[in-house]
Amino acid sequence: MQKTAYFIFIFIIFVATACSSGKTALQQGNYEEAVLKAVNRLRSSPDNKKARETLQQAYPLALNWNRSNIDRLKYSNEKFKWESIARSYDNLNRLYDEMMRCPACLQLFPQPQSYLNEGNEARNLAAAERYETADRLLVENPRNRMAAKEAFMHFATAENLVPNYKDTRKRMEEARFLATLKIVVEQVPVASRFYQLSDEFFRNKIYQYITTNPRMNEFVRFYTPQEAQIQGLTAPDQIVRLQFDDFVVGATAMTSNTETFTSKDSVKVGEVKVEGKKIDVFNKVTAKVTTNRKTVISKGLLDMQILDAYTNAVVYQDKMVGEFVWFSEWGNFNGDERALTKEQRQLCNRREVPPPPPQELFIEFCRPLYDQATNKIRNFYKNY
């Protein structure tokens, strides 16, 4: 019962809130909210006395507040004031739309006023202000990425205010290009011809990553050397250079260990005759197990440098280690097999397995290097 009463109480509160006449909002000075609540109430209950009273008071106050705000802004020196003016006109037009869709409201205010033309004019003036600001930034600050980035934001705002305003979309792309940090990723091939195939696999993985993710954010663009050449990018901003400082492939180590094991339980080891009868003889048995392990270690040291393309100064450097360990285990035994565990028998049934070819070992130790390199590149450029 208590649970049912609780839900009934919540429902009553919900209904009371939904059916609010807006009087509380009016008393708090939220005139537009008061109008909207009163309008909503009058649509479902046209004769609601409180809602009618609220609307009669709140609607003129909401109109007056927005008109006064528009007049104040027009004579102010506030930057981008036309955007604020346009928002106030939007408020007025929203009230107009709501009133026109409320028959009971039109009985109280038969001719609500539309400010559609004024709102469009304000948005055009706001877009013009943003466009002119962006254009000035590009003219006064050539080759300045931050200025171009700011100009892009202004052009984007102008486009949002008035879609297809002048040539805003074209200018946005111009500003984006100037604001973009252009980075060429260079990878130095390994000196050994024997490992060129594996090295090429690693380099292709890196290039595939930057081709798939050419932009870490809005203003960072990666190029392969081939892309930069094709697109005529002769002066990038930065160069990411990846190079193997050192690597070892197939360093092999062998170990061998021999241990004697005794069966856990006694097992039959023979028979004896006692008074002419054969009797089984039980005892624990032993076996000498030799375990062989071949370990092949391959690892490399990758150097990553980020260079300022204009000064050739190193702005970031890190060295990453990648390692891959391959191993094979096998064994043999002398003695009674019954002394062995299941795992030991399986080990003794194995034979030595040859390691993968060097090319494959090179690729394997490069896999963690790929993850490290791409993570460091992403983290370095994510805030540019």
Protein Blocks (a to p, Z undefined) as FASTA:
>chain_A
ZZmmmmmmmmmmmmmmmmpghlmmmmnopaklmmmmmmmmmmmmmmlmklmmmmmmmmmm
mmmmmmmmmmmmmmmcbehklmmmmmmmmmmmmmmmmmmmomklmmmmmbacdfklmmmm
mmmmmmmmmmmmmmmmmmmmghilklmmmmmmmmmmmmmmmghiajlmmmmmmmmmmmpc
cddddddddfblklmmmmmmmmmmmmmmmmmmmpfblkbccddfklmmmnopabcfbdcd
dddfbdcehiacddddddddddfbdcdfbdcdeehiacdddddddddddddddddddddd
dddddddfklopafbdcdddddddddddddddedjfklpcfklmmmmmpccdddddfklm
mmmmmmmmmmmmmmmmmmmmmmZZ
